[in-house]
Amino acid sequence: MTTLWDRSRQVAVEAILDTAVRLFTEQGYERTTIAQIAREAGISQRSLFRYFGTKEDLVCGDQEALGELLRRTVEQQPAEVSPWDALRAGFEAALTADHSPERVLELSRLIFDTPSLRARYVEKRLRWQAELVPVVQARLGPGPGAAPDPRAQAIVATVFACVDTATELWARHDGRLDLADLYDQCLAAVRGRD
């Protein structure tokens, strides 16, 4: 059940995010300060930090919560669902969790166009990958022989590469292409399927 406090918090978060994205787009991420965002949003810097832990969080969001949603969604897929499809379901859930497609497009552009944000994005995604490998390994079952089993790590890395490639193409084409279709094309290419 959503409380009044939850709704008020969400309205405040959206207002701050609207202001931040506008300033980042107008001035560039690096040249925009937290003080400017807070002032334009009509709040103190201290209040802004109650909603967003860092400047990067304004763009990248709560990556820990999204990573947890991704992992949990993959774990909750029925046993007969392949690791590939379970990961796809996880990404669909994470992508639509916090924002409208228009906001995801704005944030994706900022991430792909700002080297410092992209680096932070990659760093967080590597943590997600590490957390997903045991989940995918459990879905795959024991590997062949006594040697280390690279299957889960390879599947997770491949899916992340396909998601990132599809998202970047989608952002570069102003959201005019279908993101899910782009992902499916990327995955088909690396899996050798037409």
C-alpha positions in Angstrom: 0.0 0.0 0.0 1.4 3.4 -1.0 1.2 5.9 1.8 0.8 9.7 1.5 4.5 10.0 2.6 5.5 7.7 -0.3 3.5 9.7 -2.8 4.9 13.0 -1.5 8.5 11.6 -1.6 7.9 10.4 -5.2 6.7 13.9 -6.3 9.7 15.5 -4.7 12.1 13.0 -6.3 10.5 13.7 -9.7 10.7 17.4 -9.3 14.4 17.3 -8.3 15.1 14.9 -11.2 13.3 17.1 -13.7 15.5 20.0 -12.6 18.7 18.1 -12.6 18.1 16.5 -16.1 17.2 19.9 -17.5 20.4 21.5 -16.1 22.6 18.6 -17.1 21.2 18.8 -20.7 21.6 22.6 -20.9 25.0 22.9 -19.2 26.5 19.5 -19.2 26.8 17.1 -16.3 30.2 18.2 -15.2 29.4 21.9 -15.2 26.2 21.5 -13.2 26.6 21.7 -9.4 24.5 20.2 -6.6 24.0 23.8 -5.3 22.5 24.8 -8.7 20.2 21.9 -8.8 19.0 22.4 -5.2 18.5 26.1 -5.7 16.5 25.6 -8.9 14.5 22.8 -7.3 13.7 25.1 -4.4 15.3 22.9 -1.7 18.5 22.9 0.4 21.5 20.8 -0.6 21.0 18.9 2.6 17.4 18.0 1.5 18.6 17.0 -2.0 21.0 14.5 -0.4 18.2 13.0 1.6 16.6 11.9 -1.8 19.8 11.3 -3.7 23.0 10.1 -2.1 25.3 11.5 -4.8 25.2 13.7 -7.9 25.6 10.5 -9.9 22.5 9.0 -8.3 20.5 11.7 -9.9 21.3 10.0 -13.3 22.1 6.5 -12.4 19.4 6.1 -9.7 19.5 3.6 -6.8 21.7 1.0 -8.5 21.7 -1.2 -5.5 17.9 -1.4 -5.5 17.8 -2.0 -9.2 20.5 -4.7 -9.0 18.5 -6.4 -6.3 15.3 -6.2 -8.4 17.2 -7.7 -11.3 18.7 -10.6 -9.2 15.4 -11.3 -7.5 13.4 -11.3 -10.8 15.9 -13.7 -12.4 15.7 -16.0 -9.3 11.9 -16.0 -9.3 11.6 -17.2 -12.9 10.2 -20.7 -13.2 12.9 -23.5 -13.3 12.1 -24.4 -17.0 12.9 -20.8 -18.1 16.4 -20.6 -19.7 19.1 -18.4 -18.1 18.8 -16.2 -21.2 15.1 -15.7 -20.8 15.3 -15.3 -17.0 17.9 -12.5 -17.5 15.8 -10.9 -20.1 12.8 -10.8 -17.7 15.1 -9.3 -15.0 16.2 -6.5 -17.3 12.7 -5.8 -18.4 11.7 -5.4 -14.7 14.7 -3.2 -13.9 14.3 -1.0 -16.9 10.7 -0.1 -16.2 11.0 0.0 -12.4 11.6 3.7 -11.7 11.0 5.8 -14.8 8.9 6.4 -17.9 10.5 5.4 -21.2 11.0 9.1 -21.9 13.0 9.6 -18.7 15.0 6.4 -19.3 15.9 7.8 -22.7 17.1 11.1 -21.2 19.1 9.4 -18.5 20.6 6.9 -21.0 21.8 9.8 -23.2 23.4 11.4 -20.2 25.2 8.2 -19.2 26.4 7.4 -22.7 27.5 11.0 -23.4 29.3 11.7 -20.1 32.6 9.7 -19.6 32.5 9.9 -15.7 28.9 8.7 -15.6 29.6 5.9 -18.0 32.5 4.8 -16.0 30.4 4.8 -12.8 27.6 3.0 -14.7 30.0 0.3 -15.9 31.4 -0.1 -12.3 28.0 -0.7 -10.9 27.0 -3.1 -13.7 30.1 -5.2 -13.0 28.8 -5.6 -9.4 25.4 -6.7 -10.8 27.2 -9.2 -13.0 29.1 -10.7 -10.0 25.8 -11.0 -8.0 24.0 -12.7 -10.9 26.7 -15.3 -11.7 25.7 -17.7 -8.8 22.0 -17.3 -9.7 22.6 -18.3 -13.3 25.0 -21.1 -12.2 22.2 -22.5 -10.0 19.8 -22.4 -12.9 22.4 -24.2 -15.1 23.2 -26.9 -12.6 26.6 -28.5 -12.1 29.2 -28.0 -14.9 30.9 -30.7 -16.8 33.9 -32.3 -15.2 36.2 -31.0 -12.5 37.3 -27.8 -14.3 35.8 -24.4 -13.4 32.5 -23.9 -15.1 32.6 -20.6 -17.2 29.1 -20.9 -18.5 27.3 -18.7 -16.0 29.8 -15.9 -16.2 29.9 -16.0 -20.0 26.1 -15.9 -20.2 25.8 -13.0 -17.8 28.6 -11.0 -19.5 27.0 -11.6 -22.9 23.6 -10.5 -21.7 25.0 -7.3 -20.2 26.9 -6.5 -23.3 23.7 -7.0 -25.4 21.6 -4.9 -23.0 24.2 -2.1 -23.0 24.6 -2.2 -26.8 20.9 -2.1 -27.4 20.4 0.7 -24.9 23.1 2.8 -26.4 21.7 2.3 -30.0 18.2 3.1 -28.7 19.4 6.3 -27.0 21.5 7.4 -30.1 18.3 7.0 -32.2 16.2 9.1 -29.8 14.1 6.1 -28.7 12.6 5.7 -32.1 13.7 2.0 -32.3 12.2 -0.7 -30.2 14.6 -1.4 -27.3 13.5 -5.0 -26.7 13.9 -5.7 -30.5 17.4 -4.2 -30.4 18.3 -6.4 -27.5 16.9 -9.5 -29.2 18.9 -8.7 -32.4 22.1 -8.3 -30.3 21.6 -11.5 -28.5 20.8 -13.4 -31.7 24.0 -12.1 -33.3 26.2 -13.3 -30.5 24.4 -16.6 -30.2 24.6 -17.2 -33.9 20.9 -17.0 -34.6 19.3 -15.0 -37.3 
